């Protein structure tokens, strides 16, 4: 079955969120903007048709932690046609840089 339109993943990225942020691999992501400890913007190469898309995410704090002990969250105010935002939270729910973050975007 071929996927297209609203059924296709419109963007995805796997990036290192600690130290010097770097993209490990991506599709339709031009860059990651580090806007402070545990806060990033995922910038799209091609804008979304509208801001009514879905963002899925995961990550971990460091290679010794499980994915459940430190986790990324979407940045509510940072959803636009050109980018979405993600924040990392540690066990105490304070912002924290994550060693690995992955984000997928689905929508029109």
N, C-alpha and C positions, 0 to 999 in steps of 0.2 A: 504494500500500500504506500503510495507516495503521499507525503505530507506537504501542505502548502497553506497559505493564508493564515487564518487564526489558529490552525492546528500545529504550526511550526514554531520551534524555538526561535525567537527573534534576536536574542543576544545571550551569550554566556561567557563567563570568565572564571579563571582560577588564578588567584594572585597571592603573593606574599605580602601580608599586611603589617609586618614588623620591620623596624630598621628602614632601609631604603626599599620602598614599595616597588615591586616588579611583577609584571604579568607573566605567568608561566605559560598560559595558553588561553586563546579567546576566539570568539566569533562576534563580529559587529560591535566590538568594544575598542575604541580608539586609545583610551588611556584611563588610568585610575588617578584621581586627585586625592592626596592625603590632606585632610583639613583639620588635623589635630589627633591626639591620642585616641585610637579606636574609632575614628570617623573617616569615611571615604566616600567619594562620589565615583560611580561607574559611568563613564562618558561613552555614549553610543557613537559609532561611526556614521550610521544612518539613523535619523530620528524615527521614533515610533509614530504611527499615524495619529495617536492621541495618548493621553496620560492614563487611560483606563486599562492598563496592562497588569499582569500578575508577576510578582517577583518571588522567587524561591531562593533560599540561601542556606549555607552551612559553613562550618569552620571550626577551628580549635586554637587554643591559646599557644601551646607549644607541643612539641612532638611527644612529650611524656603525659599530657593530659588527654582525657577522653573528650569526644565531641560534646558531651553533655555538661561538662564542668565549666566550659567557657564557650560562649556562643555569639553569633552575629544576630542583629536585628535590623529590620528596615528603618530608615530614617523617614519618619512620617512627612516631614516638610519638604523632602528632597525628591519628590516624584514629579518628573516633567517629561516632555517628549524627547529631550536630549540627554537626560541622565537620571539615574536613581541613586539614592544614598543608602549606605549600610553603616551600622555602628557595631562595634565589638563590646561585649560585656563580660566581665570576669565573674567569679563566684559571688562576689558581693554586689553584683550589678553595677559596678563602676565601669566607666569606659576603659577598654584595654586593647592594645594592638594584638592582633591575632596572627599566628604564624602562617596559617593558610585560610583563605576565604574563597568560597565558590558561590556564584550567583547565576541564576538562569532567569530569563525574561520571556514571557509568553503573552501574546496579544496581537492586535492588528498593527 
